């Protein structure tokens, strides 16, 4: 009976030792979001240039 219990304990210990595999881990790529600029901020430079040209012409 002791040999049967010892064999069962060794079998259980050996089966947990090989539970893992050598497969590569799956890693999800990191998603990077860029901040979108609004079009209203891009309109200030041409408007400012137009005002300067108009002031210089007058």
LUMMARTOR-320888 format. One record per residue: residue in three letters; chain; x, y, z of N, C-alpha, C, O in turn. Coordinates in Angstrom, 1 decimal, always signed. Layout:
BEGIN
ala  A  X  Y  Z  X  Y  Z  X  Y  Z  X  Y  Z
...
***
This chain:
BEGIN
unk  A  +0.8  -1.2  +0.0  +0.0  +0.0  +0.0  +0.9  +1.3  +0.0  +0.5  +2.3  -0.7
unk  A  +2.0  +1.2  +0.7  +2.9  +2.4  +0.8  +3.5  +2.6  -0.6  +3.7  +3.8  -1.0
unk  A  +3.8  +1.6  -1.3  +4.4  +1.7  -2.6  +3.4  +2.3  -3.6  +3.8  +3.1  -4.5
unk  A  +2.2  +2.0  -3.4  +1.1  +2.6  -4.3  +1.0  +4.1  -4.0  +0.8  +4.9  -5.0
unk  A  +1.0  +4.5  -2.8  +0.8  +5.9  -2.4  +2.1  +6.6  -2.9  +2.0  +7.8  -3.4
unk  A  +3.3  +6.0  -2.7  +4.5  +6.7  -3.1  +4.5  +6.8  -4.7  +5.0  +7.9  -5.2
unk  A  +4.1  +5.8  -5.4  +4.0  +5.9  -6.8  +3.0  +7.0  -7.3  +3.3  +7.7  -8.3
unk  A  +1.9  +7.1  -6.6  +0.9  +8.1  -7.0  +1.5  +9.5  -6.7  +1.2  +10.4  -7.5
unk  A  +2.2  +9.7  -5.6  +2.8  +11.0  -5.3  +3.8  +11.4  -6.3  +3.9  +12.5  -6.7
unk  A  +4.7  +10.4  -6.7  +5.7  +10.7  -7.6  +5.1  +11.0  -9.0  +5.7  +11.8  -9.7
unk  A  +4.1  +10.3  -9.4  +3.4  +10.6  -10.7  +2.8  +11.9  -10.7  +2.9  +12.7  -11.7
unk  A  +2.2  +12.3  -9.6  +1.6  +13.7  -9.5  +2.6  +14.7  -9.6  +2.4  +15.8  -10.2
unk  A  +3.8  +14.5  -8.9  +4.8  +15.5  -8.9  +5.5  +15.6  -10.3  +5.8  +16.7  -10.7
unk  A  +5.6  +14.5  -11.0  +6.2  +14.5  -12.3  +5.3  +15.1  -13.3  +5.8  +15.8  -14.3
unk  A  +4.0  +15.0  -13.2  +3.1  +15.5  -14.2  +3.0  +17.0  -14.1  +2.9  +17.7  -15.1
unk  A  +3.2  +17.6  -12.9  +3.1  +19.1  -12.8  +4.4  +19.7  -13.2  +4.5  +20.9  -13.5
unk  A  +5.5  +18.9  -13.2  +6.8  +19.5  -13.7  +6.8  +19.8  -15.1  +7.5  +20.7  -15.6
unk  A  +6.0  +19.0  -15.9  +6.0  +19.2  -17.4  +4.7  +19.9  -17.8  +4.3  +19.7  -19.0
unk  A  +4.1  +20.7  -17.0  +2.9  +21.4  -17.3  +3.1  +22.5  -18.4  +2.2  +22.7  -19.2
unk  A  +4.2  +23.2  -18.4  +4.4  +24.3  -19.3  +4.9  +23.8  -20.6  +5.2  +22.6  -20.8
unk  A  +4.9  +24.7  -21.6  +5.4  +24.3  -22.9  +6.5  +25.3  -23.4  +6.7  +26.3  -22.7
unk  A  +7.2  +25.0  -24.4  +8.2  +25.9  -24.9  +7.7  +26.8  -26.0  +8.5  +27.5  -26.7
unk  A  +6.4  +27.0  -26.1  +5.8  +27.9  -27.1  +6.1  +29.4  -26.7  +6.2  +29.7  -25.5
unk  A  +6.3  +30.2  -27.7  +6.5  +31.6  -27.5  +5.3  +32.3  -26.8  +4.1  +31.9  -27.2
unk  A  +5.4  +33.2  -25.9  +4.3  +33.8  -25.3  +3.6  +34.8  -26.3  +4.3  +35.4  -27.1
unk  A  +2.3  +34.9  -26.2  +1.6  +35.8  -27.1  +1.5  +37.1  -26.4  +1.0  +37.3  -25.3
unk  A  +2.1  +38.1  -27.1  +2.1  +39.5  -26.6  +1.4  +40.4  -27.6  +1.7  +40.4  -28.8
unk  A  +0.4  +41.1  -27.1  -0.4  +42.0  -27.9  +0.4  +43.3  -28.2  +1.0  +43.8  -27.3
unk  A  +0.3  +43.8  -29.4  +1.1  +45.0  -29.7  +0.4  +46.2  -29.0  -0.8  +46.3  -28.8
unk  A  +1.3  +47.2  -28.6  +0.8  +48.3  -27.9  +0.2  +49.3  -28.9  +0.8  +49.6  -29.9
unk  A  -1.0  +49.8  -28.6  -1.7  +50.7  -29.5  -1.3  +52.2  -29.1  -1.5  +52.6  -28.0
unk  A  -0.8  +52.9  -30.1  -0.4  +54.3  -29.8  -1.3  +55.2  -30.6  -1.4  +55.1  -31.8
unk  A  -2.0  +56.1  -29.8  -2.9  +57.1  -30.5  -2.3  +58.4  -30.5  -1.7  +58.9  -29.6
unk  A  -2.3  +59.0  -31.7  -1.8  +60.4  -31.8  -2.9  +61.4  -31.7  -4.1  +61.1  -32.1
unk  A  -2.6  +62.5  -31.1  -3.6  +63.5  -30.8  -3.9  +64.2  -32.2  -3.0  +64.7  -32.8
unk  A  -5.2  +64.3  -32.5  -5.6  +64.9  -33.8  -5.8  +66.4  -33.5  -6.5  +66.8  -32.6
unk  A  -5.1  +67.2  -34.3  -5.3  +68.7  -34.2  -6.5  +69.1  -35.0  -6.8  +68.6  -36.1
unk  A  -7.2  +70.1  -34.5  -8.4  +70.6  -35.2  -8.0  +71.5  -36.3  -6.9  +72.1  -36.3
unk  A  -8.8  +71.7  -37.3  -8.5  +72.5  -38.4  -8.5  +74.0  -38.1  -8.0  +74.8  -38.8
unk  A  -9.2  +74.3  -37.0  -9.3  +75.7  -36.6  -8.0  +76.3  -36.1  -7.7  +77.5  -36.3
unk  A  -7.1  +75.5  -35.6  -5.8  +76.0  -35.1  -4.9  +76.2  -36.3  -4.0  +77.0  -36.2
unk  A  -5.1  +75.5  -37.4  -4.3  +75.7  -38.6  -4.7  +76.9  -39.4  -3.9  +77.3  -40.3
unk  A  -5.8  +77.5  -39.2  -6.3  +78.6  -40.0  -5.8  +79.9  -39.4  -5.8  +81.0  -40.2
unk  A  -5.3  +80.0  -38.2  -4.8  +81.2  -37.6  -3.6  +81.8  -38.3  -3.5  +83.0  -38.4
unk  A  -2.7  +81.0  -38.7  -1.4  +81.5  -39.4  -1.7  +82.2  -40.7  -1.2  +83.3  -40.9
unk  A  -2.5  +81.6  -41.6  -2.8  +82.3  -42.8  -3.7  +83.6  -42.6  -3.5  +84.6  -43.3
unk  A  -4.6  +83.6  -41.6  -5.3  +84.8  -41.3  -4.4  +85.9  -40.7  -4.6  +87.0  -41.1
unk  A  -3.5  +85.5  -39.9  -2.6  +86.5  -39.3  -1.7  +87.1  -40.4  -1.4  +88.3  -40.4
unk  A  -1.3  +86.3  -41.3  -0.4  +86.7  -42.4  -1.2  +87.7  -43.3  -0.7  +88.7  -43.8
unk  A  -2.5  +87.4  -43.6  -3.4  +88.2  -44.4  -3.6  +89.6  -43.7  -3.5  +90.6  -44.4
unk  A  -3.7  +89.6  -42.4  -3.9  +90.9  -41.7  -2.6  +91.7  -41.7  -2.7  +92.9  -41.9
unk  A  -1.5  +91.1  -41.6  -0.2  +91.8  -41.7  +0.0  +92.4  -43.1  +0.5  +93.5  -43.2
unk  A  -0.3  +91.6  -44.1  -0.2  +92.1  -45.5  -1.1  +93.2  -45.8  -0.8  +94.2  -46.4
unk  A  -2.4  +93.1  -45.3  -3.4  +94.2  -45.4  -2.9  +95.5  -44.7  -3.1  +96.6  -45.2
unk  A  -2.4  +95.3  -43.5  -1.9  +96.5  -42.8  -0.7  +97.1  -43.5  -0.6  +98.4  -43.4
unk  A  +0.2  +96.3  -44.0  +1.3  +96.9  -44.7  +0.9  +97.6  -46.0  +1.5  +98.6  -46.4
unk  A  -0.1  +97.1  -46.7  -0.6  +97.7  -47.9  -1.3  +99.0  -47.7  -1.3  +99.8  -48.6
unk  A  -1.9  +99.2  -46.6  -2.7  +100.4  -46.4  -1.8  +101.6  -45.9  -2.4  +102.7  -45.7
***
